Amino acid sequence: MAHVVVIGAGLAGLSAAAHLQGQGHEVSVVEAQAGPGGRGIAVQRNGFTFDTGPTVLTMTNLLDDTLAPLGRTAADTFDLHLLDPAYRACFADGSTLHIRHGHEAMRAEIARECGSEDAAAFDEFVTWLRALYEVEVPHFIDVNFDSPADLLRNPGAMARLVRLGGFGRLGPAIRRRFRDERLHRIFSFQAMYAGLAPEQALAIYAVITYMDSIEGVWFPRGGMRAVPELLAAVLQEAGVEFRYGAPVTRILTRPDGAVAGVHIARVSGAERAGDDWAGAGERLACDAVVCTIDVPTAYDRLLPDLTPPVAVQRPRYSPSAVVWHVGVRGGPEAMPQAAHHNIHFGRQWAQCFEDLLVAGTRMRDPSRLVSVPSLDDPSAAPAGHSTLYVLEPVPNLAVGHVDWATERPAMRAELEAFLDANGYPTHVVAEHLVDPTDWARAGMAAGTPFALAHTFAQTGPFRPSNVERRRPGLFFAGSGTIPGVGVPMVLISGKLAARRVASYLPTPGLPR
């Protein structure tokens, strides 16, 4: 039985561990933090629980895919609740649109708010989105790439993607279909997940719109933190070893350069908060490593002797975000208009992307997301109180010209005024604010939790590979490698890394 170490207990690492365990390997997950969750680990403040990671869960079939090697399903592991509406979209003119679950319900919403012409256009739009999804996932997302030539290993799939307009631009593709400018926004803002403006993003990223606007958004009982926590519990029951408070400082190698293990530092909490992870520790021998640390950070900290891939040498990063987690006095009755996810669009649109991506400044007229997790997770807040998750996209540290030491308190005040102006309670009882410098201290390159942007030059075979051939036995998973950013993508990334391990290691039970 081969021993595989997974670095990181976020969703990518947990997915990799599940597939590796299913292959019959001995698996150890080592995590620098005190528990599972990665960048989505929960934070406790004054009786409130803040989920600090992703707020949107889509494509729950991928949870089934992750659990299948362990003989489990999503249904017998999680208590998932469909959010309908998935989003409440609020516009500067005072109008509101709800992103409803199901074709007919959303068509009716569009007919009521935007007119019959756009409602009819929605029918063709859904057909287009589904066709994109059906060709992209099996042929270009749920696959490993060894070279750009692999894009043509299924010429029929590539030809179909071209016919569908997948290599056009997302913004124009949406505008051609709908007249109402509000629909342009709600069906293209997902380009931000890919780190691009809708005018720059390829139309293939409409697949993200399909995932949440068509397939639906779900929320687990116990909050989003329940996903990594329950996955970790199932893995432990299956025999996977977990080591928390165990930051990896080096990849150990054999004389031939192949992976031999990892060095785990034993450090105090004060040391762990800084950048210097040196100190006494232990060596954990293994036959292969799956690393889920942000890829640029992994090369910088763990592989300083290797020249990073081109996409890491000349990276283009996604915008970052300021997230203000707030515990407030006032329950659901204090904000009867609120949905679980609320997008507040500013009047400006294209100019805001120019601010974020080119000028490196805060958006002049920001659009913001307000999630209210306690509406569907009462355990997140004491009785009569609520938790709010307020997100504003901001420049990453690579392009940004923001002094966060001075901007941080000013922005907090702006966000509080914004909540008050939009009908949310603002009697703050507990809070936890995260800006790009905090993301950077947590190991995220350029201070962004959204990793490398999905430009064409950083997509598919051009994105940093999930196999480091100069260090045999080292593989990557997570948002910095293929297929990319978002809960569905990182779950797939763990599976793809496990496939790489299966090709590298001998079949369990057979002699080496």
C-alpha positions as CSV (number, residue, x, y, z in Angstrom):
1,M,0.0,0.0,0.0
2,A,1.5,3.4,-1.1
3,H,1.3,6.4,1.3
4,V,0.1,9.7,-0.1
5,V,0.2,13.0,1.7
6,V,-2.4,15.6,0.9
7,I,-1.3,19.2,1.9
8,G,-4.4,21.1,2.9
9,A,-7.8,20.2,4.2
10,G,-9.8,22.5,2.0
11,L,-12.3,21.2,-0.5
12,A,-9.7,20.3,-3.1
13,G,-7.6,18.4,-0.6
14,L,-10.6,16.6,0.8
15,S,-11.7,15.6,-2.7
16,A,-8.3,14.3,-3.5
17,A,-8.2,12.3,-0.2
18,A,-11.5,10.7,-1.0
19,H,-10.5,9.5,-4.4
20,L,-7.0,8.4,-3.2
21,Q,-8.6,6.4,-0.4
22,G,-10.9,4.9,-2.9
23,Q,-7.9,3.8,-4.9
24,G,-6.6,1.9,-1.9
25,H,-3.8,4.1,-0.8
26,E,-2.9,5.1,2.8
27,V,-3.7,8.8,3.0
28,S,-2.6,11.5,5.4
29,V,-4.0,15.0,5.2
30,V,-1.8,17.7,6.8
31,E,-3.3,21.1,7.5
32,A,-1.7,24.2,8.9
33,Q,-5.0,25.4,10.5
34,A,-6.8,23.9,13.5
35,G,-9.5,22.1,11.4
36,P,-10.8,21.4,7.9
37,G,-12.1,24.0,5.5
38,G,-9.1,25.7,4.0
39,R,-9.9,29.3,3.1
40,G,-13.5,28.5,4.2
41,I,-12.7,27.7,7.8
42,A,-15.3,28.9,10.3
43,V,-14.6,31.9,12.7
44,Q,-16.3,32.2,16.1
45,R,-17.1,35.7,17.5
46,N,-19.3,36.5,20.5
47,G,-21.7,33.6,19.9
48,F,-21.8,34.1,16.1
49,T,-20.3,31.7,13.6
50,F,-18.9,33.2,10.3
51,D,-18.3,31.0,7.3
52,T,-15.3,32.7,5.7
53,G,-15.2,30.8,2.4
54,P,-17.5,30.3,-0.5
55,T,-21.2,31.2,0.0
56,V,-22.6,29.5,-3.1
57,L,-22.9,25.7,-3.5
58,T,-23.9,24.4,-7.0
59,M,-23.6,21.2,-8.9
60,T,-24.2,19.0,-5.8
61,N,-23.7,15.9,-8.1
62,L,-20.0,16.6,-7.6
63,L,-20.4,15.9,-3.9
64,D,-21.8,12.5,-4.9
65,D,-18.8,12.1,-7.2
66,T,-16.4,12.9,-4.3
67,L,-18.2,10.6,-1.8
68,A,-18.7,7.6,-4.2
69,P,-15.2,6.1,-3.6
70,L,-16.1,5.9,0.1
71,G,-19.5,4.3,-0.5
72,R,-21.4,7.3,0.4
73,T,-23.7,9.9,-1.3
74,A,-24.5,13.5,-0.7
75,A,-28.0,12.6,0.4
76,D,-26.8,10.4,3.2
77,T,-24.1,12.8,4.3
78,F,-25.5,16.4,4.0
79,D,-28.9,17.9,4.5
80,L,-29.1,20.2,1.5
81,H,-31.7,22.9,1.0
82,L,-32.4,24.5,-2.4
83,L,-32.4,28.3,-2.3
84,D,-35.2,29.8,-4.3
85,P,-34.6,32.5,-5.2
86,A,-30.9,31.7,-5.7
87,Y,-30.3,35.5,-5.7
88,R,-32.2,38.7,-5.3
89,A,-30.7,41.3,-7.7
90,C,-31.2,44.9,-6.7
91,F,-30.6,47.7,-9.2
92,A,-29.8,51.4,-8.8
93,D,-33.2,52.4,-10.3
94,G,-34.9,50.7,-7.4
95,S,-36.1,47.6,-9.4
96,T,-35.5,44.0,-8.3
97,L,-35.2,40.7,-10.1
98,H,-35.2,37.3,-8.5
99,I,-33.1,34.5,-9.9
100,R,-35.6,31.7,-9.6
101,H,-34.9,28.0,-9.7
102,G,-36.3,26.1,-12.7
103,H,-36.8,27.1,-16.3
104,E,-40.5,28.0,-16.1
105,A,-40.2,29.9,-12.9
106,M,-37.3,32.1,-14.2
107,R,-39.1,32.5,-17.5
108,A,-42.1,33.8,-15.7
109,E,-40.0,36.2,-13.6
110,I,-38.4,37.6,-16.8
111,A,-41.8,37.9,-18.5
112,R,-43.2,39.8,-15.5
113,E,-40.2,42.2,-15.1
114,C,-38.6,42.5,-18.5
115,G,-41.3,41.6,-21.1
116,S,-42.3,38.7,-23.3
117,E,-39.5,39.2,-25.9
118,D,-36.8,38.6,-23.3
119,A,-38.8,35.7,-21.8
120,A,-38.8,34.0,-25.2
121,A,-35.1,34.6,-25.6
122,F,-34.5,32.9,-22.2
123,D,-35.7,29.6,-23.8
124,E,-32.9,29.6,-26.4
125,F,-30.5,30.9,-23.7
126,V,-31.1,27.9,-21.5
127,T,-30.6,25.5,-24.5
128,W,-27.3,27.2,-25.3
129,L,-26.1,27.1,-21.7
130,R,-26.9,23.4,-21.4
131,A,-25.2,22.6,-24.7
132,L,-22.1,24.5,-23.5
133,Y,-22.1,22.6,-20.2
134,E,-22.6,19.2,-21.8
135,V,-19.6,19.6,-24.2
136,E,-17.3,21.4,-21.8
137,V,-17.5,19.3,-18.6
138,P,-16.5,15.9,-20.0
139,H,-14.1,17.1,-22.7
140,F,-12.4,20.3,-21.3
141,I,-13.1,20.5,-17.5
142,D,-13.1,17.0,-16.0
143,V,-9.9,16.0,-17.8
144,N,-6.1,16.2,-17.3
145,F,-4.0,18.0,-19.9
146,D,-0.4,17.2,-20.8
147,S,0.0,19.7,-23.6
148,P,-2.1,22.2,-25.7
149,A,-2.5,19.5,-28.3
150,D,-4.8,17.7,-25.9
151,L,-7.4,20.3,-26.7
152,L,-7.8,18.5,-30.1
153,R,-8.0,14.9,-28.8
154,N,-11.7,15.0,-29.4
155,P,-12.1,17.1,-32.6
156,G,-15.8,16.7,-32.6
157,A,-16.2,18.2,-29.2
158,M,-13.9,21.1,-30.1
159,A,-15.9,21.7,-33.3
160,R,-19.1,21.8,-31.4
161,L,-17.7,24.3,-28.9
162,V,-16.6,26.5,-31.8
163,R,-20.1,26.3,-33.4
164,L,-21.7,27.2,-30.1
165,G,-19.6,30.4,-30.0
166,G,-17.7,29.3,-26.9
167,F,-14.6,31.3,-28.0
168,G,-16.5,34.5,-28.5
169,R,-16.9,37.0,-25.6
170,L,-19.4,36.5,-22.9
171,G,-20.7,40.1,-22.6
172,P,-21.7,40.4,-26.3
173,A,-23.1,36.9,-26.3
174,I,-25.5,37.9,-23.5
175,R,-26.4,41.3,-25.1
176,R,-27.3,39.6,-28.4
177,R,-29.9,37.5,-26.6
178,F,-31.6,40.0,-24.2
179,R,-32.8,43.6,-24.5
180,D,-33.1,44.4,-20.8
181,E,-29.8,45.7,-19.5
182,R,-30.5,44.2,-16.1
183,L,-30.4,40.7,-17.6
184,H,-27.0,41.5,-19.2
185,R,-25.7,41.9,-15.6
186,I,-27.3,39.0,-13.9
187,F,-26.3,36.6,-16.6
188,S,-22.7,37.9,-16.9
189,F,-21.6,39.0,-13.5
190,Q,-20.3,35.4,-13.0
191,A,-17.3,36.4,-15.2
192,M,-16.0,37.9,-12.0
193,Y,-15.6,34.4,-10.6
194,A,-13.2,33.8,-13.5
195,G,-11.4,37.0,-12.7
196,L,-12.4,38.9,-15.8
197,A,-14.8,41.6,-17.0
198,P,-17.7,40.1,-19.1
199,E,-16.3,41.9,-22.1
200,Q,-13.1,40.0,-21.8
201,A,-14.2,36.6,-20.6
202,L,-14.7,33.9,-23.1
203,A,-18.3,32.7,-23.7
204,I,-17.3,29.3,-22.4
205,Y,-17.5,30.8,-18.9
206,A,-21.3,31.0,-19.4
207,V,-21.1,27.5,-17.9
208,I,-20.8,29.2,-14.5
209,T,-24.1,30.9,-15.2
210,Y,-25.6,27.5,-16.0
211,M,-24.4,26.1,-12.8
212,D,-26.1,28.6,-10.5
213,S,-28.8,30.2,-12.5
214,I,-30.1,27.0,-14.1
215,E,-29.0,24.0,-12.0
216,G,-29.7,25.8,-8.7
217,V,-27.9,27.0,-5.6
218,W,-28.0,24.9,-2.5
219,F,-27.3,25.5,1.2
220,P,-26.4,22.8,3.7
221,R,-27.8,22.4,7.2
222,G,-25.2,23.7,9.5
223,G,-23.9,26.3,7.0
224,M,-21.3,26.1,4.3
225,R,-18.7,25.0,6.9
226,A,-20.7,21.7,7.1
227,V,-19.4,20.7,3.7
228,P,-15.7,20.4,4.7
229,E,-16.5,19.3,8.2
230,L,-18.7,16.4,7.2
231,L,-16.4,15.4,4.4
232,A,-13.5,15.3,6.8
233,A,-15.6,13.2,9.3
234,V,-16.5,10.7,6.6
235,L,-12.8,10.5,5.5
236,Q,-11.7,9.8,9.0
237,E,-14.3,7.1,9.4
238,A,-12.8,5.6,6.2
239,G,-9.3,5.5,7.6
240,V,-7.8,8.8,6.4
241,E,-5.4,10.3,8.9
242,F,-5.7,14.1,9.6
243,R,-3.0,16.2,11.2
244,Y,-4.1,19.7,12.1
245,G,-1.8,22.6,13.2
246,A,0.8,21.0,10.9
247,P,2.2,23.5,8.3
248,V,4.4,21.8,5.7
249,T,7.7,23.7,5.2
250,R,9.5,21.4,2.7
251,I,8.9,18.7,0.1
252,L,11.5,16.0,0.8
253,T,13.1,14.2,-2.1
254,R,15.2,11.1,-2.8
255,P,18.6,11.3,-4.6
256,D,16.8,10.9,-7.9
257,G,14.7,14.0,-7.2
258,A,11.4,12.1,-6.6
259,V,9.2,12.9,-3.7
260,A,10.2,11.1,-0.5
261,G,7.9,12.9,2.0
262,V,7.2,16.3,3.7
263,H,8.7,18.2,6.6
264,I,6.0,19.4,9.1
265,A,7.0,22.2,11.4
266,R,5.9,22.3,14.9
267,V,5.4,26.0,15.6
268,S,3.7,28.2,18.2
269,G,0.6,30.2,17.3
270,A,2.7,33.3,17.2
271,E,5.1,31.8,14.7
272,R,2.3,30.4,12.6
273,A,0.8,33.8,12.2
274,G,4.0,35.1,10.5
275,D,5.8,34.1,7.3
276,D,8.7,32.2,8.9
277,W,7.6,28.5,9.3
278,A,11.1,27.3,10.2
279,G,11.7,25.4,13.4
280,A,11.7,21.9,14.8
281,G,9.3,19.4,13.3
282,E,9.0,16.0,11.9
283,R,9.5,14.2,8.6
284,L,6.5,12.3,7.2
285,A,7.6,9.8,4.6
286,C,5.4,9.1,1.6
287,D,5.3,8.0,-2.0
288,A,3.5,11.0,-3.4
289,V,2.2,14.4,-2.4
290,V,-0.9,16.3,-3.5
291,C,-0.4,20.0,-2.7
292,T,-3.4,22.3,-2.5
293,I,-1.5,25.4,-1.4
294,D,-2.0,28.2,-3.9
295,V,0.3,27.2,-6.7
296,P,2.4,30.4,-6.9
297,T,2.8,30.3,-3.1
298,A,3.7,26.6,-3.3
299,Y,6.5,27.3,-5.8
300,D,7.8,30.2,-3.6
301,R,7.7,28.4,-0.3
302,L,8.1,24.7,-1.0
303,L,9.9,24.6,-4.4
304,P,12.4,27.5,-4.4
305,D,14.9,25.5,-6.5
306,L,12.4,25.0,-9.4
307,T,11.6,27.7,-12.0
308,P,7.8,28.2,-11.8
309,P,5.6,27.6,-14.9
310,V,5.1,30.4,-17.3
311,A,1.7,31.3,-15.9
312,V,3.2,31.7,-12.5
313,Q,6.2,33.7,-13.8
314,R,4.0,36.2,-15.6
315,P,0.7,35.8,-13.8
316,R,-2.5,37.7,-14.2
317,Y,-4.5,37.5,-11.1
318,S,-8.2,37.8,-10.4
319,P,-9.5,40.7,-8.5
320,S,-9.6,40.3,-4.7
321,A,-12.4,41.1,-2.3
322,V,-13.0,42.8,1.0
323,V,-15.4,40.6,3.1
324,W,-17.0,42.0,6.2
325,H,-18.6,39.3,8.4
326,V,-21.0,40.9,10.7
327,G,-23.1,39.7,13.6
328,V,-26.0,42.1,14.1
329,R,-28.9,42.5,16.4
330,G,-32.2,41.8,14.6
331,G,-33.6,38.6,13.1
332,P,-35.3,37.9,9.8
333,E,-38.1,40.2,10.7
334,A,-35.6,43.1,10.6
335,M,-35.0,42.6,6.9
336,P,-38.1,41.1,5.4
337,Q,-37.0,41.9,1.9
338,A,-33.7,40.0,2.1
339,A,-33.0,36.7,0.3
340,H,-30.2,34.4,1.3
341,H,-28.0,36.0,-1.5
342,N,-28.5,39.6,-2.4
343,I,-26.6,41.4,-5.2
344,H,-26.7,45.2,-5.2
345,F,-25.6,46.5,-8.5
346,G,-24.3,50.0,-8.8
347,R,-25.2,52.3,-11.7
348,Q,-21.7,51.9,-13.2
349,W,-20.8,48.6,-14.8
350,A,-18.0,48.6,-17.5
351,Q,-16.2,51.4,-15.7
352,C,-16.0,49.4,-12.5
353,F,-14.1,46.6,-14.2
354,E,-11.7,49.2,-15.6
355,D,-11.1,50.4,-12.0
356,L,-10.5,46.9,-10.7
357,L,-8.5,45.4,-13.5
358,V,-6.6,48.3,-15.0
359,A,-6.4,51.3,-12.7
360,G,-6.0,49.1,-9.6
361,T,-8.4,51.2,-7.6
362,R,-11.7,50.6,-5.7
363,M,-14.8,50.6,-7.9
364,R,-16.1,54.2,-8.3
365,D,-19.7,52.9,-8.0
366,P,-19.3,49.4,-6.4
367,S,-21.6,46.5,-6.8
368,R,-21.8,44.3,-3.7
369,L,-23.0,41.0,-2.4
370,V,-24.8,40.6,0.8
371,S,-25.5,37.1,2.0
372,V,-27.6,36.4,5.1
373,P,-26.5,32.8,6.2
374,S,-28.5,32.9,9.4
375,L,-31.8,32.9,7.3
376,D,-31.1,29.2,6.6
377,D,-28.6,28.4,9.4
378,P,-30.1,29.6,12.8
379,S,-27.0,28.1,14.5
380,A,-24.9,30.9,13.0
381,A,-26.3,33.6,15.3
382,P,-27.9,33.9,18.7
383,A,-31.7,34.2,18.9
384,G,-32.9,37.6,17.7
385,H,-29.7,38.2,15.8
386,S,-28.3,37.6,12.2
387,T,-25.1,37.0,10.4
388,L,-24.3,39.1,7.3
389,Y,-21.6,38.4,4.7
390,V,-20.8,41.6,2.9
391,L,-18.4,41.4,-0.1
392,E,-17.1,44.1,-2.3
393,P,-14.6,43.2,-5.2
394,V,-11.4,45.2,-4.9
395,P,-8.0,45.2,-6.8
396,N,-5.5,42.4,-6.0
397,L,-2.2,43.5,-4.5
398,A,-0.3,42.9,-7.9
399,V,-2.2,45.7,-9.7
400,G,-3.7,47.6,-6.8
401,H,-2.9,51.1,-5.6
402,V,-4.8,50.9,-2.3
403,D,-3.2,51.6,1.1
404,W,-5.2,49.1,3.1
405,A,-3.9,50.4,6.4
406,T,-5.8,53.6,5.8
407,E,-8.5,52.3,3.5
408,R,-9.7,49.5,5.8
409,P,-11.5,51.7,8.5
410,A,-12.9,54.0,5.8
411,M,-14.3,51.0,3.9
412,R,-15.8,49.5,7.0
413,A,-17.7,52.7,7.6
414,E,-18.8,52.8,3.9
415,L,-20.1,49.2,4.2
416,E,-22.0,50.0,7.3
417,A,-23.7,53.0,5.7
418,F,-24.5,50.8,2.6
419,L,-26.2,48.2,4.8
420,D,-28.2,50.8,6.6
421,A,-29.3,52.5,3.3
422,N,-30.4,49.1,1.9
423,G,-32.6,48.0,4.8
424,Y,-30.2,45.7,6.7
425,P,-29.8,45.9,10.5
426,T,-26.6,47.6,11.5
427,H,-26.4,47.2,15.3
428,V,-23.1,45.4,15.2
429,V,-22.4,42.9,18.0
430,A,-19.5,41.0,16.4
431,E,-17.4,41.4,13.2
432,H,-14.5,40.0,11.2
433,L,-13.2,42.0,8.3
434,V,-10.8,40.5,5.7
435,D,-8.9,42.6,3.1
436,P,-6.3,41.6,0.5
437,T,-3.4,41.9,3.0
438,D,-5.2,39.3,5.1
439,W,-5.6,37.0,2.1
440,A,-1.9,37.4,1.4
441,R,-0.9,36.5,4.9
442,A,-3.0,33.4,4.6
443,G,-0.8,32.3,1.6
444,M,-2.9,33.5,-1.3
445,A,-0.8,35.0,-4.1
446,A,-1.4,38.7,-4.8
447,G,-3.8,38.8,-1.9
448,T,-6.7,37.3,-3.8
449,P,-8.8,34.2,-2.9
450,F,-9.8,33.8,-6.5
451,A,-6.3,32.8,-7.8
452,L,-5.1,33.2,-11.4
453,A,-7.6,34.8,-13.7
454,H,-9.1,32.6,-16.4
455,T,-7.6,34.4,-19.4
456,F,-7.1,32.1,-22.5
457,A,-3.4,32.0,-21.6
458,Q,-4.3,30.7,-18.1
459,T,-7.0,28.2,-19.0
460,G,-6.9,24.5,-19.6
461,P,-3.5,23.3,-20.7
462,F,-2.1,26.8,-20.3
463,R,-3.0,27.0,-16.6
464,P,-0.3,25.7,-14.2
465,S,-0.3,22.0,-14.6
466,N,-1.4,19.7,-11.8
467,V,1.7,17.5,-12.2
468,E,5.3,18.7,-11.5
469,R,7.4,16.4,-13.7
470,R,10.7,17.7,-12.4
471,R,9.7,16.5,-9.0
472,P,8.2,13.0,-9.7
473,G,5.4,12.2,-7.3
474,L,4.3,15.8,-6.7
475,F,0.8,16.9,-7.9
476,F,-1.4,19.9,-7.4
477,A,-5.1,20.5,-6.7
478,G,-7.0,23.6,-6.0
479,S,-8.1,26.8,-7.7
480,G,-4.6,27.7,-9.0
481,T,-4.4,24.7,-11.3
482,I,-6.9,23.0,-13.6
483,P,-9.8,23.3,-14.0
484,G,-10.0,26.5,-12.0
485,V,-11.9,28.6,-9.4
486,G,-15.1,27.8,-7.6
487,V,-16.5,24.9,-5.4
488,P,-17.3,22.6,-8.4
489,M,-13.9,23.2,-10.0
490,V,-11.9,22.5,-6.9
491,L,-13.8,19.4,-6.2
492,I,-12.9,18.2,-9.7
493,S,-9.3,19.3,-9.2
494,G,-9.0,16.9,-6.4
495,K,-10.2,14.1,-8.5
496,L,-7.9,15.0,-11.4
497,A,-4.9,15.1,-9.0
498,A,-5.9,11.6,-7.7
499,R,-5.9,10.3,-11.3
500,R,-2.4,11.6,-11.7
501,V,-1.4,9.7,-8.6
502,A,-3.0,6.6,-9.9
503,S,-0.9,6.8,-13.0
504,Y,2.3,7.4,-11.0
505,L,1.9,4.8,-8.2
506,P,1.6,1.0,-8.7
507,T,-1.8,-0.6,-8.3
508,P,-2.4,-1.2,-4.5
509,G,-1.9,-4.9,-3.7
510,L,0.6,-5.5,-6.5
511,P,4.4,-5.6,-6.1
512,R,6.2,-2.4,-6.9
